[in-house]
């Protein structure tokens, strides 16, 4: 994207938090994804430095956006 941001659902799929982009979208709709403490819609843009809280299996994962990705990457790079 030209403004240096990417959709939160696409980013979560690209870094292998969710197996499919539609699963990431569903998690956003259910309120399991927060960006900067606020509930995120699937289309919300994320930028480098943003902190995401993702609720998976009853636990919160805290992720920091270090790189904007739109295509799925390998597990070593995603870690």
GROMACS elastic network, one bead per residue, 0.5 to 0.9 nm:
[ bonds ]
;  ai    aj funct       b0    kb
    1     4     6  0.58875   500
    1     5     6  0.60676   500
    1     6     6  0.65188   500
    2     5     6  0.76007   500
    3     6     6  0.87682   500
    4    46     6  0.86127   500
    4    47     6  0.64982   500
    4    48     6  0.81113   500
    4    68     6  0.77600   500
    5    45     6  0.54975   500
    5    46     6  0.53535   500
    5    48     6  0.77207   500
    5    68     6  0.68456   500
    6     9     6  0.86659   500
    6    10     6  0.71493   500
    6    11     6  0.66445   500
    6    43     6  0.85519   500
    6    44     6  0.80349   500
    6    45     6  0.51034   500
    6    46     6  0.55304   500
    6    47     6  0.69233   500
    6    68     6  0.64715   500
    6    69     6  0.73445   500
    6    70     6  0.70201   500
    7    10     6  0.53393   500
    7    11     6  0.62150   500
    7    12     6  0.87292   500
    7    42     6  0.67386   500
    7    43     6  0.51163   500
    7    44     6  0.55285   500
    7    46     6  0.62176   500
    7    70     6  0.83665   500
    8    11     6  0.50932   500
    8    12     6  0.61484   500
    8    13     6  0.86280   500
    8    24     6  0.83606   500
    8    25     6  0.85921   500
    8    28     6  0.85879   500
    8    33     6  0.88425   500
    8    35     6  0.86770   500
    8    40     6  0.78185   500
    8    41     6  0.78439   500
    8    42     6  0.58010   500
    8    43     6  0.63122   500
    8    44     6  0.57384   500
    8    45     6  0.57610   500
    8    46     6  0.57572   500
    9    12     6  0.52263   500
    9    13     6  0.62791   500
    9    14     6  0.86056   500
    9    18     6  0.89795   500
    9    21     6  0.61724   500
    9    22     6  0.79592   500
    9    23     6  0.84871   500
    9    24     6  0.50825   500
    9    25     6  0.54761   500
    9    26     6  0.89528   500
    9    27     6  0.86716   500
    9    28     6  0.74104   500
    9    41     6  0.83913   500
    9    42     6  0.51039   500
    9    43     6  0.69040   500
    9    44     6  0.81699   500
   10    13     6  0.51754   500
   10    14     6  0.60685   500
   10    15     6  0.87836   500
   10    21     6  0.60794   500
   10    24     6  0.76163   500
   10    25     6  0.84502   500
   10    42     6  0.82273   500
   10    43     6  0.86270   500
   10    69     6  0.79757   500
   10    70     6  0.61054   500
   10    71     6  0.80403   500
   10    72     6  0.87819   500
   11    15     6  0.62709   500
   11    16     6  0.86082   500
   11    17     6  0.88583   500
   11    21     6  0.88194   500
   11    46     6  0.80946   500
   11    65     6  0.88527   500
   11    68     6  0.71994   500
   11    69     6  0.58798   500
   11    70     6  0.60893   500
   11    71     6  0.82050   500
   11    72     6  0.84473   500
   12    15     6  0.54415   500
   12    16     6  0.63596   500
   12    17     6  0.53901   500
   12    18     6  0.63819   500
   12    21     6  0.77394   500
   12    24     6  0.65013   500
   13    16     6  0.51218   500
   13    17     6  0.58973   500
   13    18     6  0.51864   500
   13    19     6  0.64630   500
   13    20     6  0.60512   500
   13    21     6  0.52720   500
   13    22     6  0.87463   500
   13    23     6  0.83721   500
   13    24     6  0.64692   500
   13    70     6  0.84958   500
   13    71     6  0.83619   500
   13    72     6  0.66931   500
   14    17     6  0.77421   500
   14    18     6  0.83460   500
   14    21     6  0.83690   500
   14    69     6  0.61903   500
   14    70     6  0.60560   500
   14    71     6  0.54325   500
   14    73     6  0.59841   500
   14    74     6  0.89344   500
   14    78     6  0.79421   500
   15    18     6  0.80842   500
   15    69     6  0.76394   500
   15    71     6  0.86471   500
   15    72     6  0.63563   500
   15    73     6  0.63295   500
   15    74     6  0.80681   500
   15    75     6  0.76860   500
   15    77     6  0.81524   500
   15    79     6  0.77762   500
   16    19     6  0.63296   500
   16    20     6  0.85577   500
   16    72     6  0.71473   500
   16    73     6  0.76055   500
   16    74     6  0.82331   500
   16    75     6  0.71797   500
   16    78     6  0.67671   500
   16    79     6  0.89160   500
   17    20     6  0.89886   500
   17    24     6  0.80700   500
   17    54     6  0.86420   500
   17    78     6  0.89415   500
   18    21     6  0.69744   500
   18    22     6  0.87381   500
   18    23     6  0.62289   500
   18    24     6  0.57883   500
   19    22     6  0.86727   500
   19    23     6  0.69459   500
   19    24     6  0.80646   500
   20    23     6  0.51976   500
   20    24     6  0.65924   500
   20    25     6  0.88136   500
   21    24     6  0.50139   500
   21    25     6  0.62332   500
   21    26     6  0.86508   500
   22    26     6  0.61120   500
   22    27     6  0.85750   500
   23    26     6  0.50463   500
   23    27     6  0.62084   500
   23    28     6  0.86841   500
   24    27     6  0.51036   500
   24    28     6  0.63214   500
   24    29     6  0.87726   500
   24    33     6  0.87328   500
   24    42     6  0.75754   500
   25    28     6  0.51300   500
   25    29     6  0.63252   500
   25    30     6  0.87188   500
   25    41     6  0.79700   500
   25    42     6  0.52079   500
   25    43     6  0.84923   500
   26    29     6  0.50713   500
   26    30     6  0.61964   500
   26    31     6  0.87339   500
   26    32     6  0.88538   500
   26    42     6  0.81323   500
   27    30     6  0.50679   500
   27    31     6  0.63524   500
   27    32     6  0.52943   500
   27    33     6  0.65091   500
   27    42     6  0.84485   500
   27    54     6  0.85631   500
   27    55     6  0.84482   500
   28    31     6  0.51975   500
   28    32     6  0.57158   500
   28    33     6  0.52025   500
   28    34     6  0.80709   500
   28    39     6  0.76773   500
   28    40     6  0.60011   500
   28    41     6  0.55507   500
   28    42     6  0.54555   500
   29    32     6  0.76412   500
   29    33     6  0.83962   500
   29    39     6  0.89695   500
   29    40     6  0.80021   500
   29    41     6  0.64270   500
   29    42     6  0.70718   500
   30    33     6  0.81063   500
   31    34     6  0.73484   500
   31    39     6  0.58581   500
   31    40     6  0.71144   500
   31    41     6  0.82358   500
   31    55     6  0.87309   500
   32    39     6  0.76001   500
   32    40     6  0.83776   500
   32    53     6  0.78567   500
   32    54     6  0.57597   500
   32    55     6  0.50353   500
   32    56     6  0.77109   500
   32    60     6  0.88605   500
   33    38     6  0.84149   500
   33    39     6  0.60432   500
   33    40     6  0.57639   500
   33    41     6  0.81689   500
   33    42     6  0.88650   500
   33    52     6  0.69456   500
   33    53     6  0.57721   500
   33    55     6  0.65605   500
   34    37     6  0.54426   500
   34    38     6  0.51045   500
   34    40     6  0.51650   500
   34    41     6  0.87569   500
   34    51     6  0.82953   500
   34    52     6  0.55794   500
   34    53     6  0.50813   500
   34    54     6  0.65771   500
   34    55     6  0.87921   500
   35    38     6  0.54621   500
   35    39     6  0.64487   500
   35    40     6  0.59180   500
   35    44     6  0.88198   500
   35    46     6  0.78568   500
   35    50     6  0.69097   500
   35    51     6  0.59092   500
   35    53     6  0.65769   500
   35    54     6  0.89222   500
   36    39     6  0.84479   500
   36    50     6  0.67107   500
   36    51     6  0.56051   500
   36    52     6  0.64453   500
   36    53     6  0.80397   500
   37    40     6  0.89212   500
   37    51     6  0.82895   500
   37    52     6  0.78781   500
   37    53     6  0.76161   500
   40    43     6  0.81100   500
   40    44     6  0.62390   500
   41    44     6  0.53565   500
   42    45     6  0.84879   500
   46    49     6  0.85732   500
   46    50     6  0.63874   500
   46    51     6  0.88872   500
   46    52     6  0.89418   500
   46    65     6  0.76487   500
   46    68     6  0.81471   500
   47    50     6  0.57646   500
   47    65     6  0.67837   500
   47    66     6  0.84896   500
   47    67     6  0.82977   500
   47    68     6  0.70601   500
   48    51     6  0.89354   500
   48    64     6  0.78807   500
   48    65     6  0.50001   500
   48    66     6  0.53186   500
   48    67     6  0.60640   500
   48    68     6  0.66999   500
   49    64     6  0.60783   500
   49    65     6  0.52225   500
   49    66     6  0.61224   500
   49    67     6  0.86366   500
   50    63     6  0.83408   500
   50    64     6  0.57488   500
   50    65     6  0.54497   500
   50    66     6  0.82707   500
   51    62     6  0.68989   500
   51    63     6  0.57425   500
   51    65     6  0.65274   500
   52    61     6  0.79480   500
   52    62     6  0.56794   500
   52    63     6  0.50432   500
   52    64     6  0.61825   500
   52    65     6  0.77444   500
   53    60     6  0.60805   500
   53    61     6  0.55867   500
   53    63     6  0.63856   500
   53    64     6  0.89137   500
   54    59     6  0.81265   500
   54    60     6  0.54337   500
   54    61     6  0.50886   500
   54    62     6  0.64686   500
   54    63     6  0.77462   500
   55    58     6  0.62071   500
   55    59     6  0.54706   500
   55    61     6  0.62751   500
   55    62     6  0.88812   500
   56    59     6  0.53844   500
   56    60     6  0.62933   500
   56    61     6  0.72655   500
   57    60     6  0.83817   500
   65    68     6  0.71047   500
   69    72     6  0.74347   500
   69    73     6  0.81421   500
   70    73     6  0.89903   500
   72    78     6  0.87503   500
   73    76     6  0.83877   500
   73    77     6  0.65007   500
   73    78     6  0.63007   500
   74    77     6  0.55704   500
   74    78     6  0.62082   500
   74    79     6  0.88130   500
   75    79     6  0.61473   500
   76    79     6  0.53603   500
